[in-house]
Amino acid sequence: MKISLLRQLPVLLFTLVALSAVVALPQVESAWNGVKEVYGEQDFGFRLLREAMLAFIVLYAVLDPAFRRTALSPKVGLFLALLAGYSVFEIGYGLSLDLPLVVPMAGLRVFEYLPLGLIGLAVGLSGAGESVLARFTSLLRIYIALEGALAIAQALWAPPLFGVSLLGGGRPFGTFVSPNLFGAAMATCTLFFALDSRRAIRRWAYASTFLALLSGSRTAVLSALLVLFFRLYAAARPRDRWALAMPAPLLSMVLLIAASSPLVSGREDADLSKEGRVALWEKMLGDNIDGPVSLLFGWGLGLGSNTINVVFGSDHFPGQFDSDSLYLFLLNGFGLLGLIAYLVFMGFTWRVSGFPHKGLAMAFIFVAGLPFNLWEYFPQNAMLMFLWGLVMGTPIAVSSLRPNVFHPDRSQVSGGKPSGGAATAASAAPRPWSRNVRGCIPTEARGAIRERGAWER
């Protein structure tokens, strides 16, 4: 049997994401019965299914020779070596603080779906990113239909365990352990629908945005509306975009206040005047950062991991805290050096990428990490890790062969033929997986490549 990761990848990714419908069934059943499980007493349910599916995808990718040639390059190996070296240093530093090995190892869970990032990188380099995303988002509609039906039923009849929904019942949580995680998943689906070039698929972004609004999660609501704002900005004429950009800061504040109201959030304590998260952050930082060493390298990798909170409880180790922000988690586990490296890498991805929607994708990833540690929450972590790799892997030479959706006036495509500069760049672009991708590249791009002699038969 010939293994072709590109052809099977959309189905494999969808299967992984769809497993979120069953991995937390014990918690979902408890919430339906009005019982909220506490840290240290949660049933892990069927979570091993997602780990098994991830391992299967990684094994399938490794068996594809084209993937090995593309993703396992010397530059990627150097990056992984630097990442592993610094992680080993942080593990040793955590052990020197008398933490058991399980704590810093739990802090490394944020890298669990890094292999999907490498797969996304290889797909981007192949030039098949648009096709893979299109097939994946087509399947994602099934997932949204399932979650939507369940969420509406919960919003009507579930007990108000997490607050009251807009429809009078409890805040919907879908097949997740809380409405916030459900809302984060729906907002991420909004992003993927918005990245699709087909209008019929993009319309599904409104359905997932409605579900994010129904969840009552402020982050989910603002993230989904951010995606819709980008799409509206892209559709506007260049001379009219200033009318959208000028009121955007004020509009974002109004939306934040509205999302924090009891009507939308379903909670009285979500009001901004009662927000105590910032005060808790200040106290936690003041108690644990006592010198340049703890500032630069953190005060114990894993102390901000939700896995440790679930297994041991929320106050088992000194300096332990419930990480409400990815950036706070990075400051705790990897120090100021690790936090800066993460932000620089985000900027580097935006700088080198030729992905036409890179601004929207990277802005969403940045915002999603502000209120929680997105790399610990499934399936948002799996979807965004793959997307990050895809964005980074898409070379400018490949994207120049397609119309720029966000800036049509800057497109280098005319009648399906690239300009001279684009053709020169296309001929110099890397062509991994060229044999497997032939049916995946859009017709106009394939015709341009063939005409310029860059297509390998």
C-alpha positions as a Markdown table, in Angstrom:
| # | Residue | x | y | z |
|---|---|---|---|---|
| 1 | Met | 0.0 | 0.0 | 0.0 |
| 2 | Lys | 1.4 | 3.4 | -1.0 |
| 3 | Ile | 1.2 | 5.9 | 1.8 |
| 4 | Ser | 0.2 | 9.5 | 0.8 |
| 5 | Leu | -0.1 | 11.7 | 3.9 |
| 6 | Leu | -1.4 | 14.6 | 1.8 |
| 7 | Arg | -4.4 | 12.7 | 0.6 |
| 8 | Gln | -5.4 | 11.2 | 3.9 |
| 9 | Leu | -4.5 | 14.1 | 6.2 |
| 10 | Pro | -7.8 | 16.0 | 6.2 |
| 11 | Val | -9.6 | 12.8 | 7.3 |
| 12 | Leu | -7.0 | 12.1 | 9.9 |
| 13 | Leu | -7.2 | 15.6 | 11.3 |
| 14 | Phe | -11.0 | 15.5 | 11.4 |
| 15 | Thr | -11.0 | 12.2 | 13.2 |
| 16 | Leu | -8.6 | 13.6 | 15.8 |
| 17 | Val | -10.8 | 16.7 | 16.3 |
| 18 | Ala | -14.0 | 14.7 | 16.4 |
| 19 | Leu | -12.6 | 12.6 | 19.3 |
| 20 | Ser | -13.3 | 15.6 | 21.5 |
| 21 | Ala | -16.9 | 14.4 | 21.3 |
| 22 | Val | -16.1 | 11.3 | 23.4 |
| 23 | Val | -12.9 | 12.0 | 25.4 |
| 24 | Ala | -14.7 | 13.9 | 28.2 |
| 25 | Leu | -18.0 | 11.9 | 28.3 |
| 26 | Pro | -17.8 | 11.2 | 32.1 |
| 27 | Gln | -17.5 | 15.0 | 32.9 |
| 28 | Val | -20.2 | 15.8 | 30.4 |
| 29 | Glu | -22.6 | 13.3 | 32.0 |
| 30 | Ser | -21.8 | 14.8 | 35.4 |
| 31 | Ala | -22.4 | 18.3 | 34.2 |
| 32 | Trp | -25.8 | 17.2 | 32.7 |
| 33 | Asn | -26.7 | 15.9 | 36.2 |
| 34 | Gly | -25.7 | 19.2 | 37.8 |
| 35 | Val | -22.5 | 17.9 | 39.4 |
| 36 | Lys | -19.3 | 19.9 | 38.8 |
| 37 | Glu | -16.1 | 17.8 | 39.3 |
| 38 | Val | -13.2 | 19.3 | 41.2 |
| 39 | Tyr | -9.5 | 19.2 | 40.7 |
| 40 | Gly | -7.9 | 16.0 | 41.7 |
| 41 | Glu | -11.1 | 14.0 | 41.5 |
| 42 | Gln | -11.8 | 14.1 | 37.8 |
| 43 | Asp | -12.4 | 11.0 | 35.7 |
| 44 | Phe | -9.9 | 11.0 | 32.8 |
| 45 | Gly | -12.5 | 9.2 | 30.7 |
| 46 | Phe | -11.5 | 8.3 | 27.2 |
| 47 | Arg | -8.6 | 10.8 | 26.8 |
| 48 | Leu | -6.2 | 8.0 | 25.8 |
| 49 | Leu | -8.1 | 7.8 | 22.5 |
| 50 | Arg | -6.9 | 11.2 | 21.4 |
| 51 | Glu | -3.3 | 10.3 | 22.4 |
| 52 | Ala | -3.6 | 7.1 | 20.3 |
| 53 | Met | -5.0 | 9.0 | 17.3 |
| 54 | Leu | -2.1 | 11.5 | 17.5 |
| 55 | Ala | 0.4 | 8.7 | 17.7 |
| 56 | Phe | -1.2 | 7.1 | 14.6 |
| 57 | Ile | -1.1 | 10.3 | 12.6 |
| 58 | Val | 2.6 | 10.8 | 13.5 |
| 59 | Leu | 3.4 | 7.2 | 12.6 |
| 60 | Tyr | 1.5 | 7.6 | 9.3 |
| 61 | Ala | 3.5 | 10.8 | 8.5 |
| 62 | Val | 6.9 | 9.2 | 9.4 |
| 63 | Leu | 6.1 | 6.3 | 7.0 |
| 64 | Asp | 5.7 | 8.8 | 4.1 |
| 65 | Pro | 9.2 | 9.3 | 2.6 |
| 66 | Ala | 8.2 | 12.7 | 1.2 |
| 67 | Phe | 7.3 | 14.0 | 4.6 |
| 68 | Arg | 10.6 | 12.8 | 6.0 |
| 69 | Arg | 12.5 | 14.6 | 3.3 |
| 70 | Thr | 10.5 | 17.8 | 3.8 |
| 71 | Ala | 9.9 | 18.2 | 7.5 |
| 72 | Leu | 13.0 | 16.6 | 8.9 |
| 73 | Ser | 15.5 | 19.0 | 7.3 |
| 74 | Pro | 18.6 | 20.2 | 9.0 |
| 75 | Lys | 17.0 | 23.6 | 9.9 |
| 76 | Val | 14.1 | 21.9 | 11.5 |
| 77 | Gly | 16.4 | 19.5 | 13.3 |
| 78 | Leu | 18.4 | 22.5 | 14.6 |
| 79 | Phe | 15.2 | 24.2 | 15.9 |
| 80 | Leu | 14.1 | 21.0 | 17.6 |
| 81 | Ala | 17.5 | 20.5 | 19.2 |
| 82 | Leu | 17.5 | 24.0 | 20.6 |
| 83 | Leu | 14.0 | 23.5 | 21.9 |
| 84 | Ala | 14.9 | 20.2 | 23.5 |
| 85 | Gly | 18.1 | 21.5 | 25.0 |
| 86 | Tyr | 16.4 | 24.4 | 26.7 |
| 87 | Ser | 13.6 | 22.2 | 27.9 |
| 88 | Val | 16.1 | 19.8 | 29.5 |
| 89 | Phe | 17.7 | 22.7 | 31.2 |
| 90 | Glu | 14.3 | 23.8 | 32.6 |
| 91 | Ile | 13.7 | 20.3 | 33.8 |
| 92 | Gly | 17.0 | 20.2 | 35.6 |
| 93 | Tyr | 16.3 | 23.6 | 37.1 |
| 94 | Gly | 12.9 | 22.4 | 38.3 |
| 95 | Leu | 14.5 | 19.3 | 40.0 |
| 96 | Ser | 17.0 | 21.6 | 41.7 |
| 97 | Leu | 14.0 | 23.3 | 43.3 |
| 98 | Asp | 13.0 | 20.0 | 44.9 |
| 99 | Leu | 10.1 | 19.4 | 42.5 |
| 100 | Pro | 9.3 | 15.8 | 41.6 |
| 101 | Leu | 10.1 | 14.9 | 38.0 |
| 102 | Val | 6.4 | 14.6 | 37.1 |
| 103 | Val | 5.9 | 18.3 | 37.6 |
| 104 | Pro | 8.4 | 19.6 | 34.9 |
| 105 | Met | 7.4 | 16.8 | 32.6 |
| 106 | Ala | 3.8 | 17.9 | 32.9 |
| 107 | Gly | 4.9 | 21.4 | 31.8 |
| 108 | Leu | 6.2 | 19.9 | 28.6 |
| 109 | Arg | 2.6 | 18.9 | 27.6 |
| 110 | Val | 2.4 | 22.2 | 25.7 |
| 111 | Phe | 4.6 | 20.5 | 23.1 |
| 112 | Glu | 2.4 | 17.4 | 22.8 |
| 113 | Tyr | 0.9 | 18.5 | 19.4 |
| 114 | Leu | 4.2 | 19.9 | 18.0 |
| 115 | Pro | 4.3 | 17.0 | 15.5 |
| 116 | Leu | 1.2 | 18.4 | 13.9 |
| 117 | Gly | 3.0 | 21.7 | 13.5 |
| 118 | Leu | 5.8 | 19.8 | 11.6 |
| 119 | Ile | 3.1 | 18.2 | 9.5 |
| 120 | Gly | 1.6 | 21.6 | 8.8 |
| 121 | Leu | 5.0 | 22.9 | 7.9 |
| 122 | Ala | 5.5 | 20.2 | 5.4 |
| 123 | Val | 2.1 | 20.7 | 3.9 |
| 124 | Gly | 2.8 | 24.4 | 3.5 |
| 125 | Leu | 6.1 | 23.8 | 1.8 |
| 126 | Ser | 4.4 | 21.4 | -0.6 |
| 127 | Gly | 2.0 | 24.1 | -1.8 |
| 128 | Ala | -1.0 | 21.9 | -1.0 |
| 129 | Gly | -2.1 | 23.9 | 2.1 |
| 130 | Glu | -5.1 | 25.4 | 0.4 |
| 131 | Ser | -6.4 | 22.1 | -0.7 |
| 132 | Val | -5.9 | 20.3 | 2.6 |
| 133 | Leu | -7.6 | 23.2 | 4.5 |
| 134 | Ala | -10.5 | 23.1 | 2.1 |
| 135 | Arg | -11.1 | 19.4 | 2.6 |
| 136 | Phe | -10.7 | 19.6 | 6.3 |
| 137 | Thr | -13.2 | 22.5 | 6.7 |
| 138 | Ser | -15.7 | 20.6 | 4.6 |
| 139 | Leu | -15.6 | 17.8 | 7.1 |
| 140 | Leu | -15.6 | 20.2 | 10.0 |
| 141 | Arg | -19.2 | 21.1 | 9.2 |
| 142 | Ile | -20.3 | 17.7 | 10.5 |
| 143 | Tyr | -18.5 | 18.5 | 13.8 |
| 144 | Ile | -20.2 | 21.9 | 14.1 |
| 145 | Ala | -23.6 | 20.4 | 13.4 |
| 146 | Leu | -23.2 | 17.8 | 16.2 |
| 147 | Glu | -21.9 | 20.3 | 18.7 |
| 148 | Gly | -24.5 | 22.9 | 17.8 |
| 149 | Ala | -27.4 | 20.5 | 18.3 |
| 150 | Leu | -26.1 | 19.5 | 21.7 |
| 151 | Ala | -25.3 | 23.0 | 22.7 |
| 152 | Ile | -28.7 | 24.3 | 21.9 |
| 153 | Ala | -30.3 | 21.5 | 23.9 |
| 154 | Gln | -28.1 | 22.4 | 26.8 |
| 155 | Ala | -28.8 | 26.1 | 26.5 |
| 156 | Leu | -32.5 | 25.3 | 26.8 |
| 157 | Trp | -32.7 | 22.5 | 29.3 |
| 158 | Ala | -29.3 | 21.8 | 31.1 |
| 159 | Pro | -29.0 | 22.9 | 34.7 |
| 160 | Pro | -27.3 | 26.3 | 35.2 |
| 161 | Leu | -24.1 | 24.7 | 36.6 |
| 162 | Phe | -21.8 | 27.3 | 34.9 |
| 163 | Gly | -24.4 | 30.1 | 34.7 |
| 164 | Val | -27.5 | 30.9 | 32.7 |
| 165 | Ser | -27.5 | 31.0 | 28.9 |
| 166 | Leu | -29.2 | 33.4 | 26.6 |
| 167 | Leu | -31.9 | 30.8 | 25.9 |
| 168 | Gly | -32.8 | 30.4 | 29.6 |
| 169 | Gly | -31.1 | 27.1 | 30.4 |
| 170 | Gly | -27.5 | 26.5 | 31.5 |
| 171 | Arg | -24.5 | 27.8 | 29.7 |
| 172 | Pro | -23.8 | 25.1 | 27.0 |
| 173 | Phe | -20.7 | 23.1 | 27.2 |
| 174 | Gly | -21.2 | 20.7 | 24.3 |
| 175 | Thr | -19.0 | 17.7 | 24.7 |
| 176 | Phe | -16.4 | 19.6 | 26.8 |
| 177 | Val | -15.8 | 19.9 | 30.5 |
| 178 | Ser | -16.8 | 23.6 | 30.6 |
| 179 | Pro | -18.4 | 26.3 | 28.5 |
| 180 | Asn | -15.1 | 28.1 | 28.1 |
| 181 | Leu | -13.4 | 25.2 | 26.4 |
| 182 | Phe | -16.5 | 24.7 | 24.2 |
| 183 | Gly | -16.4 | 28.3 | 23.2 |
| 184 | Ala | -12.7 | 28.2 | 22.5 |
| 185 | Ala | -13.2 | 25.2 | 20.1 |
| 186 | Met | -16.1 | 27.0 | 18.4 |
| 187 | Ala | -14.1 | 30.2 | 17.9 |
| 188 | Thr | -11.2 | 28.1 | 16.4 |
| 189 | Cys | -13.7 | 26.6 | 14.0 |
| 190 | Thr | -14.8 | 30.1 | 13.0 |
| 191 | Leu | -11.2 | 30.8 | 12.1 |
| 192 | Phe | -10.9 | 27.7 | 9.9 |
| 193 | Phe | -14.1 | 28.4 | 8.1 |
| 194 | Ala | -13.0 | 32.0 | 7.5 |
| 195 | Leu | -9.8 | 30.8 | 5.9 |
| 196 | Asp | -11.7 | 28.8 | 3.3 |
| 197 | Ser | -12.0 | 30.4 | -0.2 |
| 198 | Arg | -15.5 | 29.0 | -0.9 |
| 199 | Arg | -18.3 | 31.3 | 0.1 |
| 200 | Ala | -20.6 | 28.4 | 1.0 |
| 201 | Ile | -18.1 | 27.1 | 3.6 |
| 202 | Arg | -17.3 | 30.6 | 4.9 |
| 203 | Arg | -20.9 | 31.0 | 5.9 |
| 204 | Trp | -20.5 | 28.3 | 8.5 |
| 205 | Ala | -18.3 | 30.8 | 10.4 |
| 206 | Tyr | -21.6 | 32.5 | 11.4 |
| 207 | Ala | -22.9 | 29.3 | 12.9 |
| 208 | Ser | -19.8 | 28.7 | 14.9 |
| 209 | Thr | -19.7 | 32.3 | 16.0 |
| 210 | Phe | -23.3 | 31.9 | 17.3 |
| 211 | Leu | -22.2 | 28.9 | 19.3 |
| 212 | Ala | -19.2 | 30.8 | 20.7 |
| 213 | Leu | -21.6 | 33.6 | 21.8 |
| 214 | Leu | -24.0 | 31.0 | 23.3 |
| 215 | Ser | -21.1 | 29.6 | 25.4 |
| 216 | Gly | -20.8 | 32.9 | 27.3 |
| 217 | Ser | -17.0 | 32.8 | 27.1 |
| 218 | Arg | -15.7 | 36.3 | 26.7 |
| 219 | Thr | -12.5 | 35.1 | 25.0 |
| 220 | Ala | -14.5 | 32.9 | 22.6 |
| 221 | Val | -16.8 | 35.7 | 21.7 |
| 222 | Leu | -14.1 | 38.3 | 21.1 |
| 223 | Ser | -11.9 | 35.8 | 19.2 |
| 224 | Ala | -14.8 | 34.8 | 16.9 |
| 225 | Leu | -15.8 | 38.4 | 16.3 |
| 226 | Leu | -12.1 | 39.2 | 15.5 |
| 227 | Val | -12.2 | 36.7 | 12.7 |
| 228 | Leu | -15.4 | 38.2 | 11.3 |
| 229 | Phe | -13.9 | 41.7 | 11.5 |
| 230 | Phe | -10.9 | 40.6 | 9.5 |
| 231 | Arg | -13.2 | 39.1 | 6.9 |
| 232 | Leu | -15.3 | 42.3 | 6.7 |
| 233 | Tyr | -12.1 | 44.4 | 6.4 |
| 234 | Ala | -10.9 | 42.1 | 3.6 |
| 235 | Ala | -14.1 | 42.5 | 1.7 |
| 236 | Ala | -14.1 | 46.3 | 1.9 |
| 237 | Arg | -12.6 | 48.4 | -0.8 |
| 238 | Pro | -9.1 | 49.7 | 0.1 |
| 239 | Arg | -10.2 | 53.3 | 0.2 |
| 240 | Asp | -13.0 | 52.4 | 2.7 |
| 241 | Arg | -11.0 | 50.3 | 5.1 |
| 242 | Trp | -10.0 | 53.3 | 7.2 |
| 243 | Ala | -13.7 | 53.6 | 8.2 |
| 244 | Leu | -13.4 | 50.2 | 9.8 |
| 245 | Ala | -9.9 | 50.6 | 11.3 |
| 246 | Met | -10.5 | 53.9 | 13.0 |
| 247 | Pro | -13.3 | 52.8 | 15.4 |
| 248 | Ala | -11.9 | 49.3 | 15.9 |
| 249 | Pro | -10.2 | 50.1 | 19.4 |
| 250 | Leu | -13.4 | 51.7 | 20.7 |
| 251 | Leu | -15.5 | 48.9 | 19.3 |
| 252 | Ser | -13.3 | 46.2 | 20.9 |
| 253 | Met | -13.8 | 47.9 | 24.3 |
| 254 | Val | -17.6 | 48.0 | 23.8 |
| 255 | Leu | -17.6 | 44.3 | 22.8 |
| 256 | Leu | -15.6 | 43.4 | 25.8 |
| 257 | Ile | -18.0 | 45.2 | 28.1 |
| 258 | Ala | -21.0 | 43.6 | 26.4 |
| 259 | Ala | -19.4 | 40.1 | 26.5 |
| 260 | Ser | -18.7 | 40.6 | 30.3 |
| 261 | Ser | -22.4 | 41.5 | 31.0 |
| 262 | Pro | -24.5 | 38.9 | 32.9 |
| 263 | Leu | -26.8 | 38.7 | 29.8 |
| 264 | Val | -24.1 | 37.4 | 27.5 |
| 265 | Ser | -21.7 | 35.6 | 30.0 |
| 266 | Gly | -24.5 | 34.2 | 32.2 |
| 267 | Arg | -22.4 | 35.0 | 35.3 |
| 268 | Glu | -22.5 | 37.8 | 37.8 |
| 269 | Asp | -18.8 | 37.5 | 38.5 |
| 270 | Ala | -17.8 | 38.1 | 34.8 |
| 271 | Asp | -18.4 | 41.9 | 35.2 |
| 272 | Leu | -15.2 | 43.8 | 34.6 |
| 273 | Ser | -15.7 | 45.8 | 37.8 |
| 274 | Lys | -15.5 | 42.5 | 39.7 |
| 275 | Glu | -12.7 | 41.0 | 37.7 |
| 276 | Gly | -10.0 | 39.8 | 40.2 |
| 277 | Arg | -7.8 | 37.9 | 37.7 |
| 278 | Val | -5.3 | 40.8 | 37.3 |
| 279 | Ala | -4.9 | 41.2 | 41.1 |
| 280 | Leu | -4.3 | 37.4 | 41.5 |
| 281 | Trp | -1.6 | 37.6 | 38.7 |
| 282 | Glu | 0.1 | 40.5 | 40.5 |
| 283 | Lys | 0.1 | 38.7 | 43.8 |
| 284 | Met | 1.3 | 35.4 | 42.3 |
| 285 | Leu | 4.2 | 37.2 | 40.4 |
| 286 | Gly | 5.2 | 39.1 | 43.5 |
| 287 | Asp | 5.3 | 35.9 | 45.7 |
| 288 | Asn | 7.3 | 33.8 | 43.2 |
| 289 | Ile | 9.7 | 36.2 | 41.4 |
| 290 | Asp | 12.3 | 37.1 | 44.0 |
| 291 | Gly | 15.4 | 37.7 | 41.8 |
| 292 | Pro | 16.9 | 37.8 | 38.3 |
| 293 | Val | 17.2 | 34.0 | 38.2 |
| 294 | Ser | 13.5 | 33.3 | 38.8 |
| 295 | Leu | 12.6 | 36.1 | 36.4 |
| 296 | Leu | 14.9 | 34.9 | 33.6 |
| 297 | Phe | 14.2 | 31.1 | 34.0 |
| 298 | Gly | 10.9 | 30.9 | 35.9 |
| 299 | Trp | 10.2 | 29.4 | 39.2 |
| 300 | Gly | 9.5 | 25.8 | 38.3 |
| 301 | Leu | 8.4 | 24.3 | 35.0 |
| 302 | Gly | 5.0 | 22.6 | 35.3 |
| 303 | Leu | 3.7 | 24.6 | 38.4 |
| 304 | Gly | 1.2 | 26.4 | 36.1 |
| 305 | Ser | 0.2 | 23.2 | 34.3 |
| 306 | Asn | -3.5 | 22.3 | 34.4 |
| 307 | Thr | -2.4 | 18.6 | 34.4 |
| 308 | Ile | -0.8 | 19.1 | 37.8 |
| 309 | Asn | -3.9 | 20.8 | 39.1 |
| 310 | Val | -6.1 | 17.9 | 37.9 |
| 311 | Val | -3.8 | 15.2 | 39.3 |
| 312 | Phe | -2.6 | 16.7 | 42.6 |
| 313 | Gly | -5.1 | 19.5 | 43.3 |
| 314 | Ser | -4.6 | 23.3 | 42.9 |
| 315 | Asp | -2.5 | 23.9 | 46.1 |
| 316 | His | -0.2 | 20.8 | 46.4 |
| 317 | Phe | 3.2 | 22.4 | 45.6 |
| 318 | Pro | 4.6 | 25.8 | 46.6 |
| 319 | Gly | 4.3 | 28.3 | 43.8 |
| 320 | Gln | 1.6 | 26.3 | 42.1 |
| 321 | Phe | -1.2 | 28.3 | 40.4 |
| 322 | Asp | -4.0 | 27.9 | 37.9 |
| 323 | Ser | -2.6 | 29.2 | 34.7 |
| 324 | Asp | -5.2 | 31.6 | 33.1 |
| 325 | Ser | -2.8 | 32.7 | 30.5 |
| 326 | Leu | -0.3 | 31.1 | 28.1 |
| 327 | Tyr | 2.1 | 34.0 | 28.6 |
| 328 | Leu | 1.9 | 33.6 | 32.4 |
| 329 | Phe | 2.6 | 29.9 | 31.9 |
| 330 | Leu | 5.6 | 30.6 | 29.8 |
| 331 | Leu | 6.9 | 33.1 | 32.3 |
| 332 | Asn | 6.5 | 30.5 | 35.0 |
| 333 | Gly | 7.9 | 27.5 | 33.2 |
| 334 | Phe | 10.5 | 29.0 | 30.8 |
| 335 | Gly | 11.1 | 32.4 | 32.3 |
| 336 | Leu | 11.4 | 35.7 | 30.5 |
| 337 | Leu | 13.8 | 34.2 | 28.0 |
| 338 | Gly | 11.3 | 31.6 | 27.0 |
| 339 | Leu | 8.4 | 34.2 | 26.8 |
| 340 | Ile | 10.5 | 36.5 | 24.5 |
| 341 | Ala | 11.5 | 33.6 | 22.4 |
| 342 | Tyr | 7.9 | 32.6 | 21.8 |
| 343 | Leu | 6.8 | 36.1 | 20.8 |
| 344 | Val | 9.9 | 36.4 | 18.5 |
| 345 | Phe | 9.0 | 33.1 | 16.9 |
| 346 | Met | 5.5 | 34.4 | 16.2 |
| 347 | Gly | 6.8 | 37.5 | 14.6 |
| 348 | Phe | 9.3 | 35.4 | 12.6 |
| 349 | Thr | 6.5 | 33.2 | 11.3 |
| 350 | Trp | 4.5 | 36.3 | 10.1 |
| 351 | Arg | 7.7 | 37.7 | 8.5 |
| 352 | Val | 8.7 | 34.7 | 6.4 |
| 353 | Ser | 5.2 | 33.3 | 5.6 |
| 354 | Gly | 3.6 | 33.7 | 2.2 |
| 355 | Phe | 0.2 | 32.5 | 3.6 |
| 356 | Pro | -2.4 | 35.0 | 2.4 |
| 357 | His | -4.3 | 35.0 | 5.7 |
| 358 | Lys | -1.2 | 35.0 | 7.9 |
| 359 | Gly | -2.2 | 38.2 | 9.8 |
| 360 | Leu | -5.6 | 36.7 | 10.8 |
| 361 | Ala | -4.1 | 33.4 | 11.8 |
| 362 | Met | -1.3 | 34.8 | 13.9 |
| 363 | Ala | -3.5 | 37.4 | 15.5 |
| 364 | Phe | -5.9 | 34.7 | 16.5 |
| 365 | Ile | -3.2 | 32.6 | 18.0 |
| 366 | Phe | -1.8 | 35.5 | 19.9 |
| 367 | Val | -5.2 | 36.6 | 21.3 |
| 368 | Ala | -6.3 | 33.0 | 22.2 |
| 369 | Gly | -3.3 | 32.7 | 24.5 |
| 370 | Leu | -4.1 | 35.8 | 26.6 |
| 371 | Pro | -6.8 | 34.4 | 28.9 |
| 372 | Phe | -5.8 | 30.7 | 28.8 |
| 373 | Asn | -3.1 | 28.3 | 28.0 |
| 374 | Leu | -4.4 | 27.3 | 24.6 |
| 375 | Trp | -1.7 | 24.6 | 24.1 |
| 376 | Glu | -3.2 | 22.5 | 26.9 |
| 377 | Tyr | -6.8 | 22.5 | 25.7 |
| 378 | Phe | -8.0 | 20.0 | 23.1 |
| 379 | Pro | -8.9 | 20.2 | 20.2 |
| 380 | Gln | -7.9 | 23.9 | 20.0 |
| 381 | Asn | -4.3 | 23.0 | 20.5 |
| 382 | Ala | -4.2 | 20.4 | 17.7 |
| 383 | Met | -6.0 | 22.7 | 15.2 |
| 384 | Leu | -3.9 | 25.8 | 15.9 |
| 385 | Met | -0.6 | 23.9 | 16.0 |
| 386 | Phe | -1.2 | 22.5 | 12.6 |
| 387 | Leu | -2.3 | 25.9 | 11.3 |
| 388 | Trp | 0.8 | 27.6 | 12.7 |
| 389 | Gly | 3.0 | 25.1 | 10.9 |
| 390 | Leu | 1.0 | 25.5 | 7.7 |
| 391 | Val | 1.3 | 29.3 | 7.9 |
| 392 | Met | 5.1 | 29.2 | 8.5 |
| 393 | Gly | 5.7 | 26.6 | 5.7 |
| 394 | Thr | 3.8 | 28.4 | 3.0 |
| 395 | Pro | 6.5 | 30.2 | 1.0 |
| 396 | Ile | 6.0 | 33.6 | -0.5 |
| 397 | Ala | 6.6 | 32.2 | -4.0 |
| 398 | Val | 3.7 | 29.8 | -3.7 |
| 399 | Ser | 1.2 | 32.3 | -2.3 |
| 400 | Ser | 2.1 | 34.8 | -5.1 |
| 401 | Leu | 0.6 | 32.4 | -7.6 |
| 402 | Arg | -2.8 | 32.8 | -6.0 |
| 403 | Pro | -5.0 | 36.0 | -5.6 |
| 404 | Asn | -4.4 | 37.7 | -2.3 |
| 405 | Val | -7.8 | 37.5 | -0.5 |
| 406 | Phe | -7.1 | 40.2 | 2.0 |
| 407 | His | -5.4 | 42.5 | -0.5 |
| 408 | Pro | -6.7 | 41.8 | -3.9 |
| 409 | Asp | -5.1 | 44.9 | -5.3 |
| 410 | Arg | -1.7 | 43.4 | -4.4 |
| 411 | Ser | -2.3 | 40.1 | -6.2 |
| 412 | Gln | 0.4 | 39.1 | -8.6 |
| 413 | Val | -1.9 | 36.8 | -10.6 |
| 414 | Ser | -3.4 | 38.1 | -13.9 |
| 415 | Gly | -5.5 | 35.7 | -15.9 |
| 416 | Gly | -3.9 | 32.7 | -14.2 |
| 417 | Lys | -0.4 | 33.7 | -15.1 |
| 418 | Pro | 2.1 | 35.2 | -12.6 |
| 419 | Ser | 4.1 | 38.3 | -13.3 |
| 420 | Gly | 7.7 | 38.0 | -14.2 |
| 421 | Gly | 8.9 | 38.4 | -10.6 |
| 422 | Ala | 6.4 | 35.8 | -9.3 |
| 423 | Ala | 7.5 | 33.4 | -12.0 |
| 424 | Thr | 11.1 | 33.8 | -11.1 |
| 425 | Ala | 10.3 | 33.2 | -7.4 |
| 426 | Ala | 8.1 | 30.2 | -8.4 |
| 427 | Ser | 10.8 | 28.6 | -10.3 |
| 428 | Ala | 13.1 | 28.9 | -7.3 |
| 429 | Ala | 10.6 | 27.8 | -4.8 |
| 430 | Pro | 11.1 | 24.4 | -3.0 |
| 431 | Arg | 9.1 | 21.6 | -4.6 |
| 432 | Pro | 8.8 | 18.8 | -2.0 |
| 433 | Trp | 6.0 | 16.4 | -2.5 |
| 434 | Ser | 5.6 | 17.5 | -6.1 |
| 435 | Arg | 4.5 | 14.1 | -7.2 |
| 436 | Asn | 1.9 | 13.7 | -4.5 |
| 437 | Val | 0.6 | 17.3 | -4.8 |
| 438 | Arg | -0.2 | 17.4 | -8.5 |
| 439 | Gly | -3.9 | 17.0 | -7.9 |
| 440 | Cys | -4.0 | 19.4 | -4.9 |
| 441 | Ile | -2.6 | 22.7 | -6.4 |
| 442 | Pro | -5.3 | 24.9 | -7.8 |
| 443 | Thr | -5.7 | 24.9 | -11.6 |
| 444 | Glu | -4.6 | 28.4 | -12.3 |
| 445 | Ala | -1.4 | 27.9 | -10.2 |
| 446 | Arg | -0.7 | 24.5 | -11.7 |
| 447 | Gly | -1.0 | 26.0 | -15.2 |
| 448 | Ala | 1.3 | 28.9 | -14.4 |
| 449 | Ile | 3.9 | 26.5 | -13.0 |
| 450 | Arg | 3.7 | 24.2 | -15.9 |
| 451 | Glu | 4.0 | 27.1 | -18.4 |
| 452 | Arg | 7.2 | 28.3 | -16.7 |
| 453 | Gly | 8.8 | 24.9 | -16.7 |
| 454 | Ala | 8.7 | 24.6 | -12.9 |
| 455 | Trp | 6.5 | 21.5 | -12.8 |
| 456 | Glu | 8.3 | 18.2 | -12.3 |
| 457 | Arg | 6.8 | 15.4 | -14.3 |
